[in-house]
Amino acid sequence: MSCDRAMDISDQGWRLQLGANIVPGSGVLFRVWAPEADEVSVRVVSNSRKRDISLKKEDRGYFEGLAEDVCKG
């Protein structure tokens, strides 16, 4: 299924504050809480290809990053 046809959580009328959330037309937003960490990354595996996406540190121990080329699946 292509990214433009994937159902995203905004269709359900709610949004998780943490985890992976589809942002229609943009990709997937990853957000985690890791108050003791200095840095956090998410490993994405697609067609046997692995890569890490570094998340940006925010207030109160949260980390967040948008993976523009990732979609549901």
C-alpha positions as CSV (number, residue, x, y, z in Angstrom):
1,M,0.0,0.0,0.0
2,S,1.4,3.4,-0.9
3,C,1.8,6.2,1.6
4,D,-1.0,8.3,0.1
5,R,-3.5,5.4,0.4
6,A,-2.6,4.4,4.0
7,M,-5.1,5.0,6.7
8,D,-3.7,7.2,9.4
9,I,-4.7,7.7,13.0
10,S,-6.3,11.1,12.3
11,D,-9.1,9.1,10.6
12,Q,-9.9,7.6,14.0
13,G,-10.4,11.0,15.7
14,W,-7.6,10.7,18.2
15,R,-3.8,11.0,18.4
16,L,-1.4,9.1,20.5
17,Q,1.0,11.4,22.3
18,L,3.8,8.8,22.1
19,G,5.0,6.3,19.6
20,A,4.7,6.4,15.8
21,N,2.0,8.6,14.2
22,I,1.2,9.0,10.5
23,V,1.2,12.7,9.5
24,P,-0.8,12.8,6.2
25,G,1.3,14.0,3.3
26,S,4.5,14.3,5.5
27,G,5.5,10.8,6.8
28,V,5.6,9.4,10.3
29,L,6.2,11.3,13.5
30,F,8.1,9.4,16.2
31,R,7.8,10.6,19.8
32,V,9.2,8.9,22.9
33,W,9.8,9.7,26.5
34,A,13.3,8.9,27.7
35,P,14.1,11.3,30.5
36,E,17.5,9.6,31.3
37,A,18.7,9.5,27.7
38,D,21.1,12.0,26.1
39,E,20.1,10.9,22.6
40,V,17.5,8.6,21.0
41,S,17.1,7.1,17.5
42,V,14.5,4.9,15.9
43,R,15.6,2.0,13.6
44,V,13.5,1.7,10.5
45,V,13.7,-1.5,8.5
46,S,12.3,-1.6,4.9
47,N,13.0,-4.3,2.3
48,S,16.0,-5.6,4.4
49,R,17.4,-2.1,4.5
50,K,18.1,-0.7,8.0
51,R,18.6,2.9,9.0
52,D,18.5,4.9,12.1
53,I,16.6,8.2,12.5
54,S,17.9,10.5,15.2
55,L,15.2,12.1,17.3
56,K,15.5,15.7,18.6
57,K,15.6,16.2,22.4
58,E,12.7,18.4,23.7
59,D,11.5,19.5,27.1
60,R,10.7,17.1,30.0
61,G,12.6,14.1,28.6
62,Y,10.7,13.8,25.3
63,F,12.4,13.1,21.9
64,E,10.7,13.7,18.5
65,G,11.5,13.3,14.8
66,L,9.7,13.2,11.5
67,A,10.6,10.5,9.0
68,E,9.4,11.9,5.7
69,D,9.9,8.8,3.6
70,V,8.3,6.3,6.0
71,C,4.7,5.2,5.8
72,K,2.3,2.7,7.2
73,G,3.4,-0.9,6.7
